[in-house]
Amino acid sequence: MNFNTKNILLVLSLITTSVVSVAETTCVSHVNPFIGTGAVASSLSGNNFPGATVPFGMVQLSPDTRNAPDWGQASGYDHNDSSIYGFSHTHLSGTGVAELFDVLVLPFTGDVDKAVGDLKSDKGFCSSFAHENEKAKPGYYQVFLKTFGVNAELTATTRAGFQRYTFPDNSTAHVLIDLNHSLNKGSWSTSILNSQLKITDPYTIEGYRVITGWAKVRKVYFYMRFSKPIIGKVMINGSEVNAGLQVVDGRNLKGILDFATNDNTALLVKTGISPVSIENARQNLTAEIPDWNFETIANRAENSWEKELEKVKVEGTPRQMEIFYTALYHSFLQPNTFSDTNGEYMNADFSTRKLKPGETQYTTYSLWDTYRAAHPLYTILQPERSVDFVNTLIRHYESVGYLPVWQLWGQDNFCMIGNHAIPVLVDAVMKGLPGIDARKAYAAIRASATNSHINSPYEVWNKYGYMPENIQSQSVSITLEMAYDDWCVAQLAQKLGETADYDFFSRRAGFYRNLFNGKTGFFQPKDDKGSWMEPFNPMKYGANGGNPFTEGNAWQYYWYVPQHVADLITLTGGDKVFSKKLDTFFSLNNLETEKNDNASGFIGQYAHGNEPSHHVAYLYNYSGQPWRTQFYVSKIMNELYNTSSSGYAGNEDCGEMSTWYVFSALGFYSVNPANGIYVIGTPLFKSAEIQLPTGKTLVIKAEKVSTQNIYIQSAKLNGKAFENNYLTHKELLAGGILEFQMGSKPSTKWGVKTQNRPIETSWR
């Protein structure tokens, strides 16, 4: 290569230090986007991406370290890899399926013919890189592409990506645009249905791709502008290579564009995307990045993150604050904006619709995960967006007849079980968020709880009062989760005066009892004759079909009755027996060899790496032993989260893994995410301050808190003794000061009385 590596690295250093100067006291300065980006040894990591995005943005401009990412690199990036194939504009945050990766761009130098040859091989075309020449912070990512000597910098707005490439002097600069890049083509029947690349003037290329995969049909349009004129081009359509075409259509398209580098200026590339049209992509880009000032956009992105993160201010150790603010950052990545600047969006029926002024459409709802903690957190820290989240889901119902199970790019992929958009809607309405039509919300949840769809055959549910395993796989998990959803429907029915519905759904909310076997002490499968199905092994794991349990076993699903924990305690044999069974759960280390990849982050049978376990540590509060909750919550926070690339015990799942930490570090968690009760655990920080949607502030203080002083000795709320081991939503919104006195030994007096345990009988 005809350049000096030391010189280019010096340029790299000067560029990266000029972007944004952040004071150490800002919240963004504590965020480490590399947390959770790659497993160490056999552990899971989080499946996060480190690239540039803004809160809840449509664009996530991030590097892809695999030519065809798969489950283990669901976000496209693995910290253990040493190659980068390019920077694509859309990514998922820590899901169990690799998807999106739209409009891949890679700057490179060297022989175009060699690049074309590599692109046709199974390996693909890429550059090596090293982590010591890579940086990331909220809204900005930088890496030195060692193979080509190119420094790449990325930033983003809501609907557009902005890249700056510094090429070696006097080199031939090329930019690859790949419209065939996607997840492993053997997964989810992924394939490109159609695509187009079109050069419209010396500075512009536009196009689209229609792809089928986890979402059955995704349409992604883009409009890309360059700061320098295109001086050469090669269009590739499968095996056909043509330098004379301005436009090419096909299913395996790539373009290579040439640019001059002899003027000692960087090449800037800005790209707008849209789910609706190329024209909308152009409008998105023009509205959000009107000029070529990279620093301005990077500063704006960082400031947008600071505005969101400073809603919670905590005082802790550097490690604690790094984990906390990175978790809060990850919590605000998704759902993603799905409407264009003109208000248009692609509806669930593939038609184009337009919103009223001030509304935003969203997508990427990993609801089996995020209903548990992420959406309750949004009602506190993102109330305006929560209204848009809910109204988006209602519009989905109005198009297809029921709420989505897992919505991706505006469509339901029906991943996972239950219909947990129901608690999201109920929680938001019951909390009184303005801008939601309660009657429309009720129509949506009622229809979703009565109209059969994948994994939810309601005629079977009504006939048997449970899901028979020989009719519906994952039967125990589905029974337990649908019973909870029905409880949620009943609460909104009661609020709206729908008495008959309240009685009907309340009865179904107790169907979990029909699968409780008093002899074994577990929920276990029955067939359609009402007989227990044998053999039964409470340790045996299920995945996503072919087993009564979903991504878990009978031990982990035993505790899933969040709507009636008191009744679960009765079924178990009372407070002492319940607490003892919890003790066994957290200490039983015998694991079945057939456990699947979702089982990780173990403390006994507790598996923090997957969501069904997330509320269980808080259940001791219900049986009068809150100090045990304090012990295990502290243990989970301190042992199963860290600052490395393997910082999470399992998949991030669009913010749920992080939100558990955010809530728990503040000192409470939503065991039942739709009843307005936050069960108190143990505060991590000496001081935390939450800016509330009421305009008030809740300050949480923990005197003498430390890694040893994890036990609550006493508490005060606004100066008055506070004995409840839970906090109501009304109390939270009122603000004030919640004070905890902490100690190194368990207190068997605070929060133990029956009247001080979490309320279940009414919404608070």
C-alpha positions in Angstrom: 0.0 0.0 0.0 1.2 3.5 -0.8 0.5 5.2 2.5 2.1 5.7 5.9 0.2 3.9 8.6 1.6 6.2 11.4 0.4 9.3 9.5 -3.1 7.9 9.0 -3.4 7.0 12.6 -2.3 10.5 13.6 -5.0 11.9 11.4 -7.4 9.4 13.0 -6.5 10.7 16.4 -7.0 14.3 15.4 -10.4 13.6 13.8 -11.8 11.6 16.7 -10.8 14.1 19.3 -12.4 16.9 17.4 -15.9 15.5 17.2 -17.4 16.2 20.7 -15.7 17.2 23.9 -17.7 15.6 26.8 -17.2 16.6 30.4 -16.8 13.7 32.8 -19.8 14.8 34.7 -22.2 14.1 31.8 -24.3 11.0 31.7 -23.1 10.1 28.2 -19.5 10.0 29.4 -20.4 6.9 31.4 -21.9 5.0 28.5 -19.8 2.2 26.9 -21.5 0.9 23.7 -19.1 -2.1 23.6 -20.7 -3.7 26.7 -22.6 -6.8 25.6 -21.1 -6.9 22.1 -19.3 -10.3 22.3 -19.2 -13.3 24.5 -16.2 -14.4 26.5 -15.6 -18.2 26.5 -19.0 -20.0 26.6 -21.0 -17.2 28.1 -23.5 -15.1 26.4 -23.0 -11.4 25.9 -26.1 -9.4 25.1 -25.8 -9.4 21.3 -25.6 -5.6 21.3 -24.2 -3.4 18.5 -21.7 -0.5 19.1 -22.6 1.7 16.2 -24.2 5.2 15.9 -27.9 5.9 16.6 -30.1 8.3 18.4 -32.8 7.4 21.0 -35.5 5.2 19.4 -34.2 6.1 15.9 -35.0 4.4 12.6 -31.3 4.2 11.7 -28.7 2.2 13.6 -25.5 2.7 11.6 -23.1 0.0 12.8 -20.4 -2.3 11.6 -21.1 -5.9 10.6 -18.3 -8.3 11.4 -19.9 -11.3 9.6 -20.7 -11.7 5.9 -23.9 -13.5 6.9 -24.7 -12.9 10.6 -26.6 -15.6 12.5 -28.0 -16.1 16.0 -24.7 -15.6 17.8 -24.2 -12.2 16.0 -27.8 -11.1 15.9 -26.8 -7.4 15.9 -24.2 -8.0 13.2 -21.2 -7.4 15.4 -19.2 -9.8 17.5 -16.4 -8.3 19.7 -14.3 -11.5 19.1 -14.2 -11.0 15.3 -11.3 -9.2 13.5 -13.0 -8.3 10.2 -15.6 -5.7 9.1 -17.7 -6.3 6.0 -19.2 -2.9 6.1 -21.6 -0.5 7.9 -25.3 -1.2 7.5 -28.0 1.2 8.5 -30.5 -0.9 10.5 -29.9 -3.3 13.4 -31.7 -5.1 16.2 -30.5 -4.8 19.8 -29.8 -8.2 21.3 -32.5 -10.3 19.8 -32.4 -14.1 19.3 -32.7 -13.8 15.5 -30.3 -11.9 13.2 -32.3 -9.5 11.0 -32.3 -6.1 9.2 -28.7 -5.1 8.1 -30.0 -2.9 5.4 -27.9 -0.9 2.9 -24.4 -2.0 3.7 -21.6 0.4 2.8 -17.9 -0.3 2.8 -15.1 2.2 1.9 -12.0 0.5 0.4 -8.8 1.0 -1.6 -7.0 -1.2 -4.1 -8.0 -3.3 -7.1 -11.7 -3.3 -8.0 -11.4 -6.5 -10.0 -10.1 -8.3 -6.9 -12.9 -6.8 -4.8 -15.4 -8.1 -7.4 -13.9 -11.5 -7.2 -14.0 -11.6 -3.4 -17.6 -10.4 -3.4 -18.5 -13.5 -5.5 -16.8 -15.9 -3.0 -18.5 -17.4 0.0 -16.2 -15.4 2.3 -17.1 -12.0 0.9 -15.1 -8.8 0.9 -13.9 -7.2 4.2 -11.2 -5.4 6.1 -9.3 -6.4 9.2 -9.5 -4.1 12.2 -8.3 -4.0 15.8 -10.1 -2.8 18.9 -7.3 -0.4 19.9 -8.2 1.6 16.7 -11.9 1.6 17.4 -14.0 4.0 19.5 -17.7 4.4 20.3 -19.9 6.6 22.3 -23.6 7.5 22.1 -24.3 8.8 18.6 -20.8 8.2 17.2 -18.6 5.2 16.1 -15.1 5.2 14.6 -12.8 2.4 13.3 -9.6 2.2 11.3 -10.0 -0.3 8.5 -6.5 -1.8 8.5 -6.6 -3.6 5.2 -7.5 -0.5 3.3 -5.9 2.2 5.5 -9.3 4.0 5.7 -10.6 5.7 8.9 -14.3 5.4 9.1 -16.5 7.6 11.3 -20.3 7.2 11.7 -23.0 9.3 13.2 -26.8 9.4 12.8 -30.1 11.2 13.0 -33.5 9.7 13.5 -33.9 8.6 9.9 -30.5 9.1 8.3 -26.9 8.0 8.6 -23.8 10.1 8.1 -20.4 8.7 7.4 -16.9 10.3 7.1 -14.1 8.4 5.4 -10.5 9.5 5.5 -8.6 7.7 2.7 -4.8 7.5 2.4 -3.3 10.3 0.3 -3.2 9.6 -3.5 -5.0 6.3 -3.2 -7.9 5.3 -5.4 -11.0 5.5 -3.2 -13.9 3.2 -3.6 -17.3 2.7 -1.9 -19.1 -0.6 -2.0 -22.9 -0.6 -1.6 -24.3 -4.1 -1.0 -28.1 -4.7 -1.2 -27.8 -8.5 -0.8 -26.2 -8.4 2.7 -28.5 -10.0 5.3 -28.6 -12.7 7.9 -27.6 -16.3 7.2 -29.6 -17.2 4.1 -30.4 -20.5 5.6 -32.3 -18.9 8.4 -36.0 -17.9 8.3 -36.1 -18.5 4.5 -34.3 -15.2 4.0 -34.0 -13.9 0.4 -34.0 -10.8 -1.6 -37.3 -10.6 -3.6 -36.2 -7.5 -5.6 -33.8 -4.6 -5.4 -32.6 -1.6 -7.4 -29.5 0.6 -7.6 -29.8 3.8 -9.6 -27.2 6.6 -10.1 -29.3 9.8 -10.6 -26.5 12.4 -10.8 -22.7 12.6 -10.1 -23.3 12.9 -6.4 -26.3 10.6 -5.8 -27.3 7.0 -5.8 -30.7 5.7 -4.7 -32.6 2.4 -4.6 -34.5 -0.1 -2.5 -34.6 -3.7 -1.6 -37.6 -6.0 -0.8 -36.6 -8.8 1.4 -38.3 -11.7 3.1 -37.1 -13.2 6.4 -38.2 -12.9 10.0 -40.6 -10.3 8.7 -42.3 -11.8 5.7 -41.9 -8.7 3.5 -39.7 -5.7 4.3 -39.4 -2.8 1.9 -36.4 -0.5 2.5 -35.8 2.5 0.4 -32.7 4.7 0.5 -31.3 8.0 -0.9 -27.5 8.4 -0.7 -25.5 11.6 -1.3 -21.7 12.0 -1.6 -19.7 15.1 -0.9 -17.5 14.4 -4.0 -18.5 13.5 -7.5 -18.6 9.9 -8.6 -15.8 9.4 -11.2 -16.2 5.7 -11.9 -18.6 2.9 -11.2 -19.2 -0.8 -11.5 -22.7 -2.3 -11.2 -22.9 -6.0 -10.2 -26.0 -8.1 -10.6 -25.2 -11.6 -9.4 -22.5 -12.9 -11.8 -22.9 -9.9 -14.2 -20.5 -7.0 -13.9 -21.1 -3.9 -15.9 -19.4 -0.5 -15.8 -21.8 1.2 -18.2 -25.1 1.0 -16.4 -26.7 3.8 -14.5 -29.5 1.6 -13.1 -29.6 -2.1 -12.3 -32.5 -4.3 -11.0 -32.2 -7.8 -9.6 -31.9 -9.9 -6.5 -28.2 -9.8 -5.8 -27.1 -6.2 -6.4 -23.8 -4.4 -5.5 -22.3 -1.2 -6.7 -18.8 0.0 -6.5 -18.3 3.8 -6.9 -14.9 5.6 -7.4 -13.9 9.0 -5.9 -10.8 11.2 -6.1 -8.7 11.6 -3.0 -6.0 14.1 -4.1 -7.6 17.1 -2.4 -6.8 16.1 1.2 -10.4 16.1 2.2 -12.5 13.3 3.6 -15.3 11.7 1.6 -18.7 12.3 3.3 -21.6 10.0 2.7 -25.1 10.7 4.0 -28.0 8.3 3.6 -31.7 8.7 4.3 -33.9 5.6 4.6 -37.6 5.0 4.5 -40.1 2.1 4.6 -42.4 3.9 2.1 -40.5 5.4 -0.9 -37.3 6.7 -2.3 -38.8 10.2 -2.3 -39.5 9.9 1.4 -36.0 8.7 2.0 -34.8 11.9 0.2 -37.1 14.1 2.3 -35.9 12.4 5.5 -32.3 13.1 4.6 -32.9 16.7 3.5 -34.8 17.5 6.6 -32.4 15.9 9.1 -28.9 16.4 7.5 -29.3 19.6 5.3 -25.6 20.3 5.0 -22.2 18.5 5.3 -21.2 19.4 8.8 -20.3 16.0 10.4 -19.4 17.5 13.8 -22.8 19.3 14.1 -24.7 16.0 13.5 -22.4 14.1 15.9 -22.9 16.8 18.5 -26.6 16.8 18.0 -26.8 13.0 18.4 -24.8 13.1 21.6 -26.9 15.9 23.0 -30.1 13.9 22.2 -28.7 11.1 24.3 -27.7 13.4 27.2 -31.2 14.8 27.2 -32.7 11.3 27.7 -30.1 9.9 30.1 -30.0 12.8 32.4 -33.6 12.0 33.4 -32.0 9.7 36.0 -28.9 11.0 37.9 -27.1 8.5 40.1 -24.1 8.7 42.4 -22.1 5.5 42.5 -18.7 4.0 41.7 -17.3 4.4 38.2 -18.1 0.8 37.4 -21.7 1.0 38.7 -22.3 4.2 36.7 -20.8 2.7 33.5 -23.1 -0.3 33.8 -26.1 1.8 34.8 -25.9 4.4 32.1 -25.0 1.9 29.4 -28.1 -0.1 30.5 -30.2 3.0 30.3 -28.7 3.8 26.9 -29.6 0.3 25.7 -33.1 0.7 27.1 -33.7 3.6 24.8 -32.6 2.0 21.5 -35.9 0.4 20.6 -38.8 0.5 19.7 -37.7 2.3 16.5 -39.2 5.2 14.7 -41.1 3.9 11.6 -42.8 7.0 10.2 -41.1 9.4 7.9 -40.7 13.2 8.4 -43.9 13.8 6.4 -45.9 11.4 8.7 -46.2 8.5 6.2 -45.5 4.9 7.3 -46.1 1.4 6.0 -49.1 -0.1 7.6 -49.3 -3.7 8.8 -51.4 -4.4 5.6 -48.6 -2.9 3.5 -50.6 0.1 2.6 -49.2 3.6 3.1 -50.9 5.6 5.8 -50.3 9.1 7.2 -50.3 10.2 10.8 -51.7 13.3 12.3 -49.2 16.1 13.0 -47.3 15.4 16.2 -47.7 11.6 16.1 -45.0 9.1 15.5 -45.3 5.5 14.3 -42.9 2.9 15.9 -41.8 -0.6 15.2 -39.6 -3.4 16.8 -41.7 -4.6 19.7 -40.1 -7.6 21.4 -43.1 -7.8 23.6 -42.5 -11.2 25.3 -39.5 -9.5 26.8 -40.1 -5.8 27.0 -43.6 -5.8 28.6 -42.0 -7.0 31.9 -39.8 -3.9 32.7 -39.0 -1.8 29.6 -42.5 -0.6 28.9 -43.2 0.2 32.6 -40.0 2.2 32.6 -41.1 4.1 29.5 -44.3 5.1 31.2 -42.1 6.9 33.8 -39.2 8.2 31.7 -40.8 8.3 28.2 -44.5 9.1 28.7 -45.0 10.9 25.5 -43.3 8.1 23.5 -45.3 5.6 25.5 -48.5 7.1 24.1 -47.1 6.7 20.6 -46.0 3.2 21.4 -49.5 2.3 22.5 -51.3 4.0 19.6 -49.0 2.3 17.2 -50.1 -1.1 18.6 -53.7 0.0 18.4 -53.3 0.9 14.7 -51.8 -2.5 14.1 -54.9 -4.1 15.7 -57.2 -2.0 13.6 -55.5 -3.3 10.5 -55.3 -7.1 11.2 -57.8 -7.7 14.1 -55.5 -8.3 17.0 -52.4 -6.8 18.6 -48.9 -8.0 17.5 -47.0 -10.7 19.3 -43.5 -9.5 18.0 -43.6 -6.6 15.6 -40.8 -6.1 13.2 -40.7 -3.5 10.4 -44.4 -2.9 10.9 -45.4 -6.6 10.7 -46.1 -9.4 13.2 -43.6 -12.3 13.0 -45.5 -14.1 15.8 -42.3 -14.9 17.6 -42.8 -16.2 21.2 -46.1 -16.8 23.0 -48.9 -15.0 24.7 -50.0 -11.6 23.5 -48.1 -9.2 25.8 -49.1 -6.1 24.0 -52.1 -6.5 26.2 -50.3 -5.6 29.5 -48.5 -2.8 27.7 -51.8 -1.2 26.7 -53.5 -1.9 30.1 -50.6 -0.4 32.1 -50.5 2.8 30.0 -54.3 3.3 30.2 -54.5 2.6 34.0 -51.6 5.0 34.6 -53.7 7.7 32.9 -51.2 8.6 30.1 -52.9 11.3 28.1 -53.6 10.8 24.4 -54.8 7.2 24.5 -58.4 6.3 23.7 -59.3 3.8 26.5 -62.2 2.4 24.5 -60.0 1.8 21.5 -57.4 0.2 23.7 -60.0 -2.0 25.3 -61.4 -3.1 21.9 -57.8 -4.0 20.9 -57.0 -6.1 24.0 -60.4 -7.8 24.1 -60.1 -8.8 20.4 -56.6 -10.0 21.0 -57.8 -12.2 23.9 -60.6 -13.7 21.9 -59.5 -14.0 18.3 -57.3 -17.1 17.7 -53.9 -16.6 16.1 -50.6 -18.4 16.1 -49.9 -20.1 19.5 -53.2 -18.7 20.8 -56.1 -21.0 19.9 -58.8 -19.4 22.1 -61.4 -22.1 21.2 -59.1 -24.6 22.9 -58.5 -22.2 25.8 -62.2 -21.8 26.4 -63.0 -25.5 26.0 -60.4 -27.0 28.3 -59.4 -24.2 30.7 -55.8 -24.9 29.8 -53.7 -25.7 26.7 -53.5 -29.5 26.2 -50.0 -30.4 25.1 -51.2 -32.9 22.5 -53.1 -30.0 20.8 -50.9 -27.0 21.5 -47.1 -27.3 22.0 -45.5 -25.1 24.8 -48.8 -25.7 26.6 -47.8 -25.0 30.2 -46.0 -21.8 29.3 -48.8 -20.6 27.1 -51.4 -21.4 29.8 -49.6 -19.4 32.4 -48.9 -16.5 30.2 -52.4 -16.3 28.7 -53.8 -16.4 32.1 -51.8 -13.3 33.0 -52.9 -11.5 29.9 -56.5 -12.3 30.7 -56.1 -10.8 34.2 -54.9 -7.6 32.4 -58.0 -7.6 30.2 -60.2 -8.0 33.3 -58.6 -4.9 35.0 -59.4 -2.6 32.1 -62.9 -4.2 31.7 -63.6 -3.3 35.4 -62.3 0.2 35.0 -64.6 0.7 32.0 -67.6 -0.8 33.6 -67.7 -4.0 31.5 -68.9 -6.2 34.3 -69.6 -9.3 32.3 -66.2 -9.1 30.6 -64.5 -8.6 34.0 -66.1 -11.8 35.3 -65.3 -13.7 32.1 -61.6 -12.7 31.9 -61.1 -13.0 35.7 -62.2 -16.6 35.5 -59.8 -17.3 32.7 -57.0 -15.5 34.6 -57.2 -18.4 37.1 -56.8 -21.2 34.5 -53.2 -21.6 35.7 -54.7 -23.7 38.5 -55.8 -26.3 36.1 -52.2 -27.3 35.4 -51.0 -27.4 39.0 -50.2 -30.9 40.2 -50.3 -30.9 43.9 -48.5 -34.3 44.0 -45.4 -33.0 42.2 -45.7 -29.4 43.3 -45.3 -28.1 39.7 -47.3 -26.8 36.8 -47.1 -29.6 34.3 -48.8 -30.6 31.0 -52.1 -32.4 30.5 -53.5 -33.9 27.4 -57.0 -33.2 26.0 -58.4 -36.0 28.2 -57.3 -34.2 31.4 -54.5 -36.7 32.2 -51.0 -35.7 33.3 -48.5 -36.3 30.6 -45.6 -38.6 31.5 -42.7 -38.8 32.0 -42.4 -35.4 33.7 -39.0 -33.9 34.6 -39.1 -30.4 36.1 -35.5 -29.9 35.0 -36.0 -30.5 31.3 -35.8 -27.5 29.1 -38.0 -26.6 26.2 -37.1 -24.2 23.3 -39.8 -22.8 21.1 -41.9 -25.9 20.4 -42.0 -29.6 21.0 -42.0 -29.2 24.8 -44.5 -27.9 27.3 -42.1 -25.1 28.3 -40.9 -22.1 26.3 -37.2 -21.3 26.7 -37.2 -22.7 30.2 -38.3 -25.6 32.4 -40.9 -26.3 35.1 -38.7 -24.8 37.8 -38.4 -21.5 36.0 -42.1 -21.3 35.0 -43.3 -22.3 38.5 -43.2 -18.7 39.5 -45.1 -17.2 36.6 -48.3 -16.2 38.3 -47.6 -12.5 38.7 -51.3 -11.6 38.9 -51.9 -13.9 41.9 -48.7 -14.4 43.8 -50.7 -14.8 47.0 -52.6 -17.7 45.5 -49.4 -19.3 44.2 -48.2 -19.1 47.8 -51.3 -20.9 48.9 -50.9 -23.6 46.3 -47.3 -24.0 47.4 -48.3 -24.5 51.0 -48.0 -21.1 52.7 -45.3 -18.5 53.3 -42.7 -20.8 54.8 -43.0 -23.5 52.2 -43.0 -20.9 49.5 -39.8 -19.2 50.8 -38.2 -22.6 51.2 -39.0 -23.5 47.6 -37.5 -20.3 46.5 -34.4 -21.2 48.4 -34.2 -24.5 46.6 -34.8 -22.8 43.3 -31.8 -20.5 43.8 -29.5 -23.3 45.0 -30.4 -26.3 42.8 -27.4 -26.6 40.5 -28.2 -29.9 38.7 -28.7 -28.9 35.1 -30.0 -31.0 32.2 -27.6 -31.4 29.3 -30.4 -30.6 26.8 -30.9 -27.0 28.1 -31.0 -24.7 25.1 -28.9 -21.6 24.3 -31.4 -19.3 26.1 -30.5 -20.8 29.4 -27.6 -18.8 30.9 -26.7 -16.6 33.9 -27.5 -19.3 36.5 -27.9 -19.0 40.2 -29.2 -22.4 40.9 -32.2 -22.9 38.6 -32.6 -19.1 38.3 -31.5 -18.2 34.8 -31.1 -14.5 34.5 -30.1 -14.8 30.8 -33.8 -15.3 29.9 -36.8 -13.3 30.9 -39.1 -15.9 32.7 -36.8 -15.7 35.7 -36.5 -11.9 35.9 -39.2 -11.3 38.6 -38.5 -14.3 40.8 -35.9 -12.8 43.1 -38.5 -10.2 44.2 -41.1 -12.9 45.3 -39.6 -13.2 48.8 -41.3 -9.9 49.5 -44.7 -11.6 49.1 -43.9 -14.3 51.7 -42.4 -12.0 54.3 -38.7 -12.4 53.7 -37.7 -9.2 51.9 -34.1 -9.6 53.0 -33.8 -12.7 50.8 -35.0 -10.5 47.8 -32.3 -8.0 48.8 -29.6 -10.7 48.9 -30.4 -12.1 45.5 -31.1 -8.9 43.7 -27.7 -7.6 44.9 -26.1 -10.8 43.8 -27.6 -10.6 40.3 -26.6 -7.0 39.8 -23.0 -7.5 41.0 -22.3 -10.9 39.4 -24.3 -11.0 36.2 -23.6 -7.6 34.9 -20.1 -6.2 34.1 -18.3 -3.7 31.9 -16.8 -6.1 29.4 -18.0 -7.1 25.9 -19.6 -10.1 27.7 -21.4 -7.7 30.1 -24.9 -9.4 30.0 -25.9 -12.9 31.0 -28.0 -13.3 27.9 -29.6 -11.6 25.0 -30.4 -7.9 25.5 -33.8 -8.5 23.9 -34.5 -4.9 22.8 -33.8 -3.4 26.2 -35.3 -5.8 28.7 -32.0 -7.2 30.1 -30.8 -3.6 30.6 -34.1 -2.3 32.0 -34.1 -5.0 34.7 -30.8 -3.5 35.9 -32.0 0.1 35.7 -35.0 -0.6 37.8 -33.2 -2.9 40.2 -30.3 -0.5 40.7 -32.8 2.2 41.6 -34.3 -0.2 44.2 -37.5 -1.6 42.8 -39.0 -3.7 40.0 -42.5 -4.4 38.4 -43.2 -8.0 39.3 -46.7 -7.5 37.8 -46.0 -5.0 35.1 -49.6 -3.9 34.8 -50.8 -3.3 38.4 -48.9 -0.1 39.3 -46.9 -1.8 42.0 -43.1 -1.6 42.2 -41.7 -4.3 44.6 -38.7 -3.0 46.5 -35.4 -4.8 46.2 -32.1 -3.1 47.3 -30.9 0.2 46.1 -27.4 0.2 44.5 -26.6 3.9 44.7 -26.0 6.2 47.5 -28.2 8.7 45.7 -30.5 8.5 42.7 -32.7 11.3 41.3 -35.5 10.5 38.8 -37.2 13.3 36.8 -40.9 12.4 36.7 -43.4 13.2 34.0 -45.4 15.3 36.6 -42.5 17.7 36.7 -41.6 16.5 40.1 -38.5 14.6 41.3 -38.1 11.4 43.2 -34.9 11.2 45.2 -33.8 7.8 46.5 -31.1 7.8 49.2 -29.4 4.8 50.6 -27.4 5.7 53.7 -24.2 3.5 54.2 -25.0 1.4 51.1 -22.0 -0.6 49.9 -21.2 -4.1 48.5 -21.6 -5.4 52.0 -24.4 -3.1 53.2 -27.1 -4.5 51.0 -29.9 -5.0 53.5 -32.6 -2.5 54.3 -32.9 -1.7 58.0 -35.6 0.9 57.8 -37.1 3.4 55.3 -38.7 6.8 55.2 -40.9 8.4 52.5 -40.9 12.2 52.8 -39.7 12.0 56.3 -42.3 9.5 57.6 -41.6 5.9 58.5 -42.2 3.6 55.4 -42.8 0.0 56.2 -44.2 -1.3 52.9 -41.9 -3.4 50.8 -43.4 -2.0 47.7 -44.0 1.4 46.2 -47.2 2.4 44.3 -47.2 4.3 41.0 -49.1 7.1 42.7 -46.4 7.4 45.4 -43.7 7.4 42.8 -45.3 10.1 40.7 -45.8 12.3 43.8 -42.1 12.5 44.1 -40.2 13.5 47.2 -37.5 11.6 49.1 -37.4 7.9 49.7 -34.7 7.1 52.2 -33.2 3.7 53.1 -31.0 2.9 56.0 -28.7 0.1 54.9 -26.7 -2.5 56.9 -24.6 -5.6 56.5 -27.0 -7.9 58.2 -30.6 -8.8 57.3 -33.4 -7.1 59.1 -36.2 -9.5 59.9 -38.5 -6.6 60.9 -38.7 -4.2 58.0 -41.4 -5.0 55.4 -42.3 -8.4 56.7 -45.9 -8.0 58.0 -48.8 -9.1 55.9 -50.1 -5.6 55.6 -46.7 -4.4 54.3 -46.5 -6.9 51.4 -47.3 -6.1 47.7 -51.0 -5.4 47.0 -52.7 -7.6 44.4 -56.4 -7.0 44.8 -56.7 -3.6 43.1 -54.8 -1.4 40.7 -52.7 1.2 42.4 
